[in-house]
């Protein structure tokens, strides 16, 4: 985790925004539970004007995220219900995952040594390049198969290119040409 250099509150369109400036390259936005506070992690050298512009550009996303926060507060699951839901998602994915992996590996010519599932809060998948181990988010069970195919392909491509740079997206264009539309579908459903 990056060290916090400075914290402050900004007001953007009459709304308070909590800002943590850190030694990071990119800006990140989240809507905090339970009250829907807007929280920004920004590079240490970024101006308040740039941060304000970013928040304004993300206004629709913030509104949707707050709606999800409210809905999640309304339907609080017991620990047992959460375990049952997670296990049901796991079984649903395990039923189709071998076929999806086989298809995506055939298209890309890439192979992971190990595939695992877990409930992740902030990402759809992750790839340990050295061990060729790929983790997938159990919540993908709630999305169309195409979304799972996108995430599997995305993580396999990390075996060729670690970062999300032009080379990486070039591989995605080659192996999964509809990645932009499918990624948008995933992001809208978050």
C-alpha positions in Angstrom: 0.0 0.0 0.0 1.4 3.4 -1.0 2.3 5.8 1.8 -0.1 8.7 2.3 1.6 12.0 1.7 -1.3 14.4 2.5 -5.0 14.3 3.2 -7.6 17.0 2.7 -11.3 17.6 2.0 -12.4 19.3 -1.3 -15.9 20.5 -2.2 -17.0 19.5 -5.7 -20.4 20.8 -6.8 -21.3 21.3 -3.2 -20.3 17.8 -2.1 -17.4 16.9 0.3 -14.7 14.7 -1.2 -12.0 13.1 1.0 -8.7 13.1 -0.8 -5.6 11.1 0.1 -2.5 12.1 -1.9 -0.1 9.2 -2.2 3.0 8.1 -4.1 1.0 6.5 -6.9 0.7 6.9 -10.6 -3.1 6.9 -11.2 -6.1 8.3 -9.5 -8.7 6.0 -7.8 -12.2 6.8 -6.7 -14.5 4.9 -4.4 -17.8 5.4 -2.6 -17.4 4.5 1.0 -19.9 2.5 3.0 -22.2 3.2 4.9 -22.7 6.8 4.1 -21.6 7.1 0.4 -18.7 9.4 1.0 -16.6 10.1 -2.1 -13.0 9.1 -1.4 -10.1 9.8 -3.8 -6.6 8.4 -3.9 -4.5 10.7 -6.1 -0.9 11.1 -7.1 1.0 13.4 -4.7 1.6 16.1 -7.4 -2.0 16.2 -8.7 -3.8 19.6 -8.4 -7.1 20.1 -6.7 -8.5 21.3 -10.1 -7.5 18.0 -11.8 -9.1 16.0 -8.9 -12.3 18.1 -9.1 -12.5 17.6 -12.9 -12.1 13.8 -12.4 -14.9 13.7 -9.8 -17.2 15.7 -12.1 -16.5 13.3 -15.0 -17.4 10.4 -12.7 -20.7 11.8 -11.5 -22.8 9.1 -13.1 -20.6 6.4 -11.8 -20.8 7.9 -8.3 -24.6 8.0 -8.4 -24.7 4.4 -9.5 -22.2 3.3 -6.8 -24.2 5.1 -4.1 -27.3 3.3 -5.3 -25.4 0.0 -4.9 -24.3 1.0 -1.4 -27.9 1.7 -0.4 -29.1 -1.6 -1.9 -26.4 -3.6 -0.2 -27.4 -2.1 3.1 -31.0 -3.1 2.5 -30.1 -6.8 1.8 -27.6 -7.7 4.5 -27.0 -11.5 4.5 -26.2 -13.6 7.6 -22.8 -15.2 7.5 -24.4 -18.6 6.7 -26.4 -17.0 3.8 -23.2 -15.4 2.5 -21.4 -18.8 2.6 -24.3 -20.5 0.8 -24.4 -17.8 -1.8 -20.6 -18.0 -2.4 -20.7 -21.8 -2.6 -23.6 -21.6 -5.2 -21.6 -19.1 -7.3 -18.5 -21.3 -7.0 -20.4 -24.4 -8.2 -22.0 -22.4 -11.1 -18.5 -21.3 -12.3 -16.9 -24.7 -11.8 -19.6 -26.1 -14.2 -18.5 -24.0 -17.1 -15.0 -22.9 -16.3 -13.0 -25.9 -17.7 -14.7 -25.3 -21.1 -14.1 -21.5 -21.0 -10.4 -22.0 -20.0 -9.9 -24.6 -22.8 -11.4 -22.2 -25.4 -9.4 -19.2 -24.2 -6.2 -21.1 -24.0 -6.7 -22.4 -27.5 -7.4 -18.9 -28.9 -4.4 -17.3 -27.1 -1.9 -20.2 -27.2 -1.3 -19.4 -23.5 -1.6 -21.7 -20.5 -1.9 -21.1 -16.8 -0.6 -23.8 -14.4 -3.3 -23.2 -11.8 -6.8 -21.6 -11.7 -8.5 -20.7 -8.5 -11.7 -19.0 -7.4 -12.3 -16.5 -4.6 -14.6 -13.7 -3.6 -12.8 -10.5 -4.4 -14.0 -7.0 -3.6 -12.2 -4.9 -6.1 -11.2 -6.9 -9.1 -12.5 -9.6 -11.5 -9.3 -11.5 -11.7 -5.6 -11.5 -10.9 -2.5 -13.2 -12.3 0.7 -14.3 -10.6 3.0 -14.3 -13.7 5.9 -16.2 -12.0 3.7 -19.1 -10.8 1.3 -18.8 -13.8 -1.5 -18.9 -11.3 -4.8 -17.1 -12.1 -7.5 -16.2 -9.6 -11.0 -15.4 -10.7 -13.7 -13.6 -8.8 -16.6 -15.8 -7.8 -19.0 -13.0 -8.5 -18.5 -13.6 -12.3 -21.2 -16.3 -11.9 -23.7 -13.5 -11.9 -22.7 -12.3 -15.4 -23.0 -13.6 -18.9 -20.5 -16.3 -20.0 -18.9 -13.7 -22.3 -17.8 -11.7 -19.3 -16.0 -14.8 -17.9 -14.4 -15.3 -21.3 -13.2 -11.7 -21.2 -11.7 -12.0 -17.7 -10.0 -15.4 -18.5 -8.5 -14.0 -21.7 -7.4 -10.8 -19.9 -5.6 -12.7 -17.2 -4.0 -15.1 -19.7 -2.7 -12.1 -21.6 -0.9 -10.9 -18.5 1.4 -14.0 -19.0 2.6 -12.1 -22.1 2.5 -8.6 -20.8 2.3 -7.6 -17.1 1.0 -4.1 -17.4 -2.1 -2.5 -19.0 -0.2 -0.8 -21.7 -0.6 -0.5 -25.5 1.1 -3.9 -26.0 -1.4 -5.5 -23.6 -4.4 -4.0 -25.3 -3.0 -5.0 -28.7 -3.0 -8.6 -27.5 -6.6 -8.2 -26.3 -7.7 -6.7 -29.7 -6.2 -9.8 -31.3 -7.5 -12.5 -28.9 -10.8 -10.9 -27.8 -11.9 -8.2 -30.2 -15.1 -7.4 -28.2 -13.2 -6.7 -25.0 -14.3 -3.0 -24.8 -18.0 -3.8 -25.0 -17.7 -6.7 -22.5 -15.6 -4.7 -20.1 -18.3 -2.0 -20.2 -20.9 -4.6 -19.4 -18.9 -5.7 -16.4 -18.3 -2.1 -15.2 -22.0 -1.2 -15.5 -23.0 -4.2 -13.5 -20.5 -3.5 -10.6 
